[in-house]
């Protein structure tokens, strides 16, 4: 079998769903003749024609608004945001119309809004956002963020067939770096189900998207030190598969949440309420987060984090060890990306030192720093394990 990239898996899903259901159509900027900014829709115009592969003006509000109207008429539009950063232009359409339509008027909105997200690719300030949590807080939506080619294809097919509006985030760093063999038969991946990528007994690492691969590398590094970390890939952020996370924490009693998004208002998998609601027996003995900055450095906070610390010469280890040892089981522990950690005053934490989240700070090379980033994740995971 031929290995398929993450990007080609998305193209396959679009093609197969358009073949299967004539109600499925695509609309977005440059998706027709040009084939999309990343070529996700290359060749689809020639196959399906202008009525089903629609080039639009540069207006995300118009794209989403048109998709809403199409869905009311029985179609299943897949709207592409050329870069997911600009989904903010359609925020009102998505949160006040798409999310509430079925509840208010009994009119389902079976649309998919998909686009490239994430940092680490020299995208700078306007092409590196992680806006998934803007919408996870909005009832009526589903939010999907796959990490593998298999999941990208299977989840996109499920999203297109779903009668609810689905926001489908694709990490652009993975587009051509992640490859695997895919089944020739038609398949789907259920929305709302997490998966354990690597079993373990000492620590649960809960993550999604590109950080799944960094976490798996970190887990292999920890295994050489005798620490067996379990890696849980959420795959879907809304609805969140709490049960899989709870069962993992029940086995390991320690939780580390790893993601590229900013710290505040981030992934609910790390919310202590998730465990308190299921009884004390499921509460993690230790809980920490490894995230991006509060103020994102241009080009992706998470990837800029490593560079900022290395350039400053700061050492985060003693600070993290101190914080984790003193932390309440449900207190958030933050490894700040945007600020330099002070050696002289470690108890002051990330609020001391120089701010590296300044304008004009481009992200480092994605390939280099994703490959090396598992060392920081492994270091943090090791402290979380030992702290108990």
N, C-alpha and C positions, 0 to 999 in steps of 0.2 A: 504493500500500500504506500501511496505517496504521502509525504508529510505536508501538512497544511498549516500555513501561518494563521495567527490570530486574525489578521486582516482578511485573508482569503476565506476564513470560516464565516466571517460576517457577510462577505459577498455571496457565498454559497447559500446562507440562510435567506438572504433577500431574494435571490434568484429562485430558489425552490419554493418559497412562499408565494411569489408572484406567479409561478407556474401552477401552483396548486389552487390558488384562489384569485379569480379575476378582479375581486374587490380591493386587492392590495395594490397600492400605488406609492410612488416615492415623490417627494418634493424637497427642494433645498437649493442652496446656492452652488452653482457650477457642478451639479451632480450629473448633468446630461452629457453634453459634448465633451467636457473636460474629464468627466468620470469621478469628480469629487477631489477635494484637496489632497486626500491620501489614496485616491483611486479605489475607494470602497465600492463605488457604483460603476466602475469601468465596464463597458460592454453591455450594460443593461438597457441603455437607450436604443441601441441597434436591435436588440432582441424584442423589446416591448413597446417601443415607439413613444412619441411625444405626449400622448395622453396619459401614460402611466409613469413616465420618468420626466418630471416637470422642473425645469430650471426656473428659479424665482428671483425677484429683485433682492437686494441686500437689505432685508427687513425681517428679522426674526419674529417680530410681532405679526407681520402679515403671513408668514409661513405657518405659525401656530394657529392664527385665526382662520386661515383657509382650511387647515387640517380639521379644526373643530367643525366647520360647516360641512366638510366632506363626510365626517363621521356621522353627523345627523342624517345624512342622506343614504346611509348604509354602506359606505366605503370604509376601508381600513388603511388610512394613510400612515406612512412612515416618514416623519419629518426629520431631516438632518440639520443639525447645527454645525456649521463648518468648523468651528471650535466651540467647545461647550461653554467657554467663558461668556459668550454672547447670548446664552440662554437667559441671562438677566434682563435682556431687552423684552423678553416675552413673559416676565415673571407674573404680571397681572393676569395675562391670558391663562397661564397654567394654574395659578393658585386660586383665582376667583371664578374661572369659567370651567376649565378642564376638570379640576378636582371636585367641584361642587355640582356639576351639571346633573349627574345621575340622582344625587340626593334631592336637589331642588325641583327638578322638572321630570324626573324619571327617564331622562334621556342619556343612555350610555355614551361614552366617548372612547371608542376602541382605537386609540391612536398610540403610536410609539414615537417618542422624541429621542433620537440617538445622536451621539457625537463624541469626538475625541476629547479626553480630559487628562489631567495630571501633568506633572512637571518632569524635569530631568532630561529635556530634549532641546535646551536652549530656546525655549519658547518665549522667554521674557514675561512681562507683566500681564499681557492680554491674551496669552495662549498657553497658560499653565495652571489654570484654576482647578480647584476641587470643590465644586459647588453642590455636591450631592446632598449635604446636610441641610441646605436651604429647603429642600423639598421633602426630606424625611420627616420633617415636623409638620407636613401638610396632609391631613386626612383626605382620602380619596385617590391618592396616587400610589403607584408601585415604583420602587427604585431598585434597579439591578446594576451590578458592577462586577462582571466576570473577570477571572484571572487566567483562564486557559482557553485555548482554541475550541476545545470540545464544549466547554460551558458557553463560550461566546455564541457559537452556532445554536446550541440547544436552547439557551435562554432567549435568544432573539426570536426564534421560531415560536416559543411559548408566549413571548410578549406580543407578537403580531396576532396570535390567535386569541389572546385574552380580550375580554370585553371591557376591561378597565384600562385607563390611561397608564402607560408604562414609560418611565424615564430610563433610558438604557445608556449607561456610561461605558465608554471604551477607553482604556488607558493607552494613550498613543505610544508610550514607551514600549508597550508589548506588541504593537502592530506587526512588526517583521522580525522580532526577536524570539517570540514563542512559537514553536512548531510542534505538531504531533499528528499521528495518524487518526483519521476520523472514520467512523462507520459509513459504509456506502448506503445503508438503509436509512430511511427517514427516522429521526429520533428527536425528542425534546427533553429539556431539563426542567423540572418543576420549579416555578417561581416560589420563593419562600422557604427553601430547604438549604441549609448549610451543609458542608461536608468536611469530614476530618481528613486532611491531606496527609498527616503523619501521626500515628499513634504515639502516646508517651504516658509517663506516670508521674513526672516530677513537676511539670509546669504546663499550663495551657496558654498558648499564644493564639489570640483571636485577631484575625486580620482580613483583608480583602484586597482585590486588584493587584497592582504591582508589588505590594508589600508581602503578598503570599510567597513570592519567589525569594525575596530577601529573608523572610522568616524561615523558609525551608532550609536555606543555606545556613542560617544561624543555628537551626536545630541540629544540623549535621556537625557543625563546629562544637556545639555543646555536648553532643553524643561522645565525642573524643575525650571530653572531660568527665564522662560518667553521668551526665545529666540528660535524661530522656524527656524532651519537650514535645508536647502534642500541639500540632498546628491545625487550627480550625479556620477554614475559608468560608466566610459568611455568604458570598455570592449574591445574596439579596439583602439589601439594607432595610427595605420596607415592602412587605412585612418581614420582621426580623425573626429568625429561627432561634428563639430563646432556649428552647428545650435542648438543642444540641450543645449550646454554650454551657448550660447548667449541668448537663451530664458530663461534659469534659471537666468542668471545675470540680464536680463531685469526685472525679477520679484523681485529680492532681492537687486540689486545695490551693493552688496559686494561679493567678491570672495576670497576663501581660497583654494589653491591647496595643496593636501596632497599626498605624495608618499614616497616610500622607496628608490628611486634612489638618486643619488647625485645631488647637486644644479646646477652645471654648465651643460648646454646642456640638461636640463631635459625636462619634459613633456610640449609640446607646448600648452596644454590647458590653461596655465597661461600666454601665450605670449600676451602682450598688442595689438599686431597687429591683433590678432583674433577679438578683439573688435573694434579697430579703423577702421578696414575695413568694419564694419557693421554700422558705424555711431555713433555719440557721445551719442545718446540716449541709446545705449547698453553698453557703457563703464561702468565698475564697479566703484562705488564711492570709493571703497577701495579694494586693491588687496594685498594678502600676500601669502607666501608659507611656508609650513612646510615639511622639507625634511631631507635627510641624509646629511652626512658631505661631504666637498670637497674631503678630503682624507679619504677613508673608513677605519674604524677600522676593523680588521679582524673579520669576523663573521657576517657582516651586519651592515652598518653604521646606519641605522635608529634605530635598536634595541639597538645598542651600545650607542646611544645618551642618552637614559634615564639613563642608568647606569653611564655614564661619569659625567653627571650633578649632579646626586645624590651623587656620591662619592666625588665630589669636594666641595659639599655644596653650590654651586653657585645657585643664584636665577635669572631666566631669565625674570621674569615678568616685573620689572621696565624697563629693556632695551627694551623689545618688545613694551611696551606701548609707550615709547619715540620714537622708530623708526616708529611705525605705525602712530602716530600722525603727525610726520614730513614728512611722505612719500608722494611723488607725487603719484597720482592714479595708475601709471604704473611702479612705482619703485619697484624692488624686495626687499622683506624683508626676511631675512635669520635667522633662528634659528639654529645656528651651532651645529652640533653633535660632531665635532672633537675637539672643543676648549672650555676651561672653560671661562665663562663670568666674567669679573672683576667687583666687586661691587664698587670699588673705582673710576673707570673710565667708567661708563656705556656708555658714548657717543662714546667710542672707539670701542664698539660693540664686535663682535666675534674675532677681531684680537688681543685681549689682553689675557693674561693668559696662562695656561699650555696646551700643546697639548696632548690630550688623544688618538690621532689616531696612537699610536705607535704599532710596530710589537709585535705580541704575545698576543694582547688583544682579548680574545675570547668573542663571543657574550653572553649575559645573556640568561637565560632560556626563550625560545620563548613564551611558554604558559603564564607565569607570566607577561612578559612585554608587550605582545600584549593586554592582558586583562587590564593591568593598563595604557596602552599608550593612551587610549581614554581621560584620564584626561588632558594630555598635549595638545592633539588636541582640546579638549573642551575649555581649558584655552586660547589657541591661537585664536580659533574661537570667543570666547566671547570678546576678545580685538578688534578683527577685526570688530565685530558688533558695539561695543561701540565707536570705533574711528571715525565713520562717524558722 
